Amino acid sequence: MSEANKPKLAVLVGNRGFFPSHLCESGRETILRVLAEEGIEAITLGPEDTTYGSVESLSDAQKCAELFRAHRDEIDGVLVTLPNFGDERAVANTLRWSELNVPVLIHAFPDEADRMTLANRRDSFCGKMSVCNNLRQYGIKYSLTTLHTVDPESESFRQDLRRFVQTCRVVRGLRKARVGAIGARPAAFNTVRFSEKLFENAGITVETIDLFDLFGRVNALADDAAAVTAKLAQIKGYIRTEGIPSEALLKMAKFGAAVDAWMAENRLVASAIQCWTALEEYFGVVPCTLMSIMSNNLMPSACEVDVAGTVAMYALALASGKPSAIVDWNNNYGDDPDKGVIFHCSNLPKDVFVDQSVENIRAEDIPVMSYQDIIAGTVGKENTYGTVVGRVRFEPFTYLRISTDDLNGKIVAYVGEGEVTDDPLQTFGGYGVVRVPNLQKLLHYICEQGFEHHVAINLSTTAAGVHEALSKYLGWDVYHHRG
């Protein structure tokens, strides 16, 4: 991970004079070492600032708050660690005065049964409750470790820390996300309607451009323009293009160069593009490869102007640091109630597909550029080149759907995890067989709540971190499907 992308946590070491202060010295050293091992940068007071760099008094809280406030634009979240009971008021005051408005994780060191003397007894077990009580009074939201008290060097705490970082990244990213909507929603897709106003209220801005305007930009580009040449080279280096007409590749390159420029001008992090069927009929290609490239570079792109789907893709990419795809919950798989087929036509990012390293994989499952089988019957094969087809990797995955419930004025979502299996399947497009525990319960929920057939997937296990980010810190109504 590059230094620029390293997560940064503000670390507050709680202390209370009635309890052994020396535990703050060793506890702080342990916490900072674990954070460094996990690739996390810590912003915290030092021993030169307060006793062992801990926070106990009103003046300590003021110093700590000033430090955090000075780094407010860098801090992703706060870790409150309690080597002893800790002063709950100092913790609460620090967080209030720092004005960070980021996720907070409360951690308490465990006592050792054979070290319960006055010199070594922590009482963090009890102190954590007092800290949480005060934060609740102050209206400060916070997260908890899986175990009430936990050794920071344990795998349990490290998993809590990783999950918390996922939550921090999702919260930070979505609160300032800028998404591009390219073209109008296809008339046949009422399912992808959404509320710009609800998203704006949550910090997510949607910038729009009409296809007419974008084609004006495309037509203004010369075939040998530097941006076009670079995009063409990127396409050919990204995916196998055997059998694809050079005219189609050039059209993709010009369209991609225009989209890239518009997104850069507007500082957009994701996009949703009209495809069905204006691009095919009036321009002569599909934008799938271009969208695949963007998604593979962690700038998600969804089709059919599914802006809410793009937001879900972006949330998963923020949590995992891996590409997301948009797919349909598309078919049953035989008579297994916990299995189904995910599918799109497709614009899936290359990194979610199987490759030659997978044992016994079929050649036709390896990703390649092709044409859009479904639309080709209507507008002609020659107008539908540009899809990326192949089979999804056999790995665990997280799924997420975000939607705006306009009737009730709120953003809603569901999230969960499953696995992509190696069950046999011969079809077209981008596809995979998935197993989701108690899939029928999830499908009932989707239908009863009126969710869309599109869902974002990511080859990671990040459901818990995403759920906490969207529900606790962003205040959305989120169902976490656990089977």
Secondary structure as UniProt FT lines:
FT   HELIX           3..5
FT   STRAND          8..14
FT   TURN            17..18
FT   HELIX           22..37
FT   TURN            38..39
FT   STRAND          41..43
FT   TURN            47..49
FT   HELIX           51..53
FT   HELIX           58..70
FT   TURN            71..74
FT   STRAND          77..82
FT   HELIX           88..98
FT   STRAND          104..108
FT   TURN            113..114
FT   TURN            118..120
FT   HELIX           124..138
FT   STRAND          143..144
FT   TURN            152..153
FT   HELIX           155..174
FT   TURN            175..176
FT   STRAND          178..182
FT   TURN            187..188
FT   HELIX           190..192
FT   HELIX           196..201
FT   TURN            202..203
FT   STRAND          205..209
FT   HELIX           211..219
FT   TURN            223..224
FT   HELIX           226..238
FT   TURN            242..243
FT   HELIX           246..265
FT   TURN            266..267
FT   STRAND          270..273
FT   TURN            276..277
FT   HELIX           278..282
FT   HELIX           288..296
FT   TURN            297..298
FT   STRAND          301..303
FT   TURN            304..305
FT   HELIX           307..320
FT   STRAND          324..332
FT   TURN            334..335
FT   TURN            337..338
FT   STRAND          339..344
FT   HELIX           350..352
FT   TURN            356..357
FT   TURN            359..360
FT   HELIX           363..365
FT   STRAND          368..371
FT   HELIX           373..379
FT   HELIX           381..383
FT   STRAND          385..392
FT   STRAND          396..405
FT   TURN            406..409
FT   STRAND          410..421
FT   STRAND          430..435
FT   TURN            437..438
FT   HELIX           439..449
FT   STRAND          454..458
FT   HELIX           463..468
FT   HELIX           469..473
FT   STRAND          477..481
//
